[in-house]
Amino acid sequence: MPIKNRFSEMQGEITAWRRDIHENPEILFDTHRTSALVAEKLRDFGCDEVVEGIGRTGVVGVIRGKAQGSGKVIGLRADMDALPIHEQTGLDYASKTDGAMHACGHDGHTAMLLGAAKYLSETRNFDGTVVVIFQPAEEGGGGGKEMCDDGMMDRWGIQEVYGMHNWPGRPVGSFAIRPGAFFAATDVFEIGFEGLGGHAAKPQETVDTTVMAAQAVLALQTIASRNADPVDQVVVSVTSFETSSTAFNVIPQRVTLKGTVRTMSPAMRDLAEKRIGEICAGVAQTFGGTAAVDYVRNYPVMVNSEAQTEFAAEVARSVSGACDDAPLVMGGEDFAFMLEERPGAYILVGNGDTAAVHHPEYNFNDDAIPAGCSWWAEIVEQRMPAA
């Protein structure tokens, strides 16, 4: 079953939805306009149930098939939030909000799932129930976890859940997936080094936190090079170095480092957290200062279930003719929280030769819409075939 003709017919309409969302980006949980638009369209489509306010500003739509004998319930999830980036695309539908843009394609994800929801509401050609999930705050806010914490999976009896993300650099409408660990766990840390500030002309009278913290930045890289098994994955990145004084002639009393850790296994996550604490304490003690580490575990490793991944790949092959093996991704994805609660799979759909996600010149490729919508619809119709 190739791309459904219905989605080719609907492409202009879905594109218009997508561009409207793109023009009006909203960050984290502040997706009030987008959530309202989604809820309004789901009601217009004739969904059997539409519920707002799940996970603060998330929206859930329920579509029952023409038969219910299978008892199956499948969840399909799209993210709605934008990023705090100033858009530089020059598009006629570019962001109208300064400092916010859809730089990751969530506008496309939302529009494609809306397209699939409209089609499924029209046809009902399946035996069971589909729950369409529109999630806020994927970009660091943990909106997926909040929707799960609100009891979404149990409330609607979701048994399996599927997600999708566009992927620049892949041919438009092509697919890639992998079973098991796919996207990395993403943690953050803040380290405060305390010393004794003073005059830069008299360093012997100080405990120099700048030197202390600089040594720590270098030493933290030994977690990957000397503590981790070379065949495992860990990335430790210090991304901010801030002193308590910006004067030319002052040795600061305090330096704060911030950064992120990416890992693919619970054991490596534990190791990274442990070694960051030990290294910073040791370096600070060497120089006569102290270090306080605040390590926060954010998104867990996103793990695709074996059986659901193979099924998702089969559906992708039926839509586009092929489905490639995807590489490991050290970026984070809070669909991981949903996959911790239910078996399921997450797939990549090609966005063509565009700027990378999170770049101010990125734009979702509307030519990917028919393939993405068809995959959503086929997940439902093939997993819950009507008699």
Secondary structure as GFF3:
##gff-version 3
##sequence-region A 1 387
A	DSSP	alpha_helix	5	23	.	.	.	ID=ss1
A	DSSP	alpha_helix	32	45	.	.	.	ID=ss2
A	DSSP	beta_strand	49	54	.	.	.	ID=ss3
A	DSSP	beta_strand	58	64	.	.	.	ID=ss4
A	DSSP	beta_strand	73	79	.	.	.	ID=ss5
A	DSSP	alpha_helix	106	123	.	.	.	ID=ss6
A	DSSP	beta_strand	129	135	.	.	.	ID=ss7
A	DSSP	alpha_helix	143	149	.	.	.	ID=ss8
A	DSSP	alpha_helix	152	155	.	.	.	ID=ss9
A	DSSP	beta_strand	160	167	.	.	.	ID=ss10
A	DSSP	beta_strand	175	177	.	.	.	ID=ss11
A	DSSP	beta_strand	180	183	.	.	.	ID=ss12
A	DSSP	beta_strand	185	194	.	.	.	ID=ss13
A	DSSP	beta_strand	198	199	.	.	.	ID=ss14
A	DSSP	three_ten_helix	203	205	.	.	.	ID=ss15
A	DSSP	alpha_helix	209	220	.	.	.	ID=ss16
A	DSSP	alpha_helix	222	222	.	.	.	ID=ss17
A	DSSP	pi_helix	223	227	.	.	.	ID=ss18
A	DSSP	beta_strand	234	243	.	.	.	ID=ss19
A	DSSP	beta_strand	250	251	.	.	.	ID=ss20
A	DSSP	beta_strand	254	263	.	.	.	ID=ss21
A	DSSP	alpha_helix	266	287	.	.	.	ID=ss22
A	DSSP	beta_strand	290	299	.	.	.	ID=ss23
A	DSSP	beta_strand	302	304	.	.	.	ID=ss24
A	DSSP	alpha_helix	306	320	.	.	.	ID=ss25
A	DSSP	beta_strand	324	325	.	.	.	ID=ss26
A	DSSP	alpha_helix	335	341	.	.	.	ID=ss27
A	DSSP	beta_strand	344	350	.	.	.	ID=ss28
A	DSSP	three_ten_helix	366	368	.	.	.	ID=ss29
A	DSSP	alpha_helix	369	383	.	.	.	ID=ss30
###
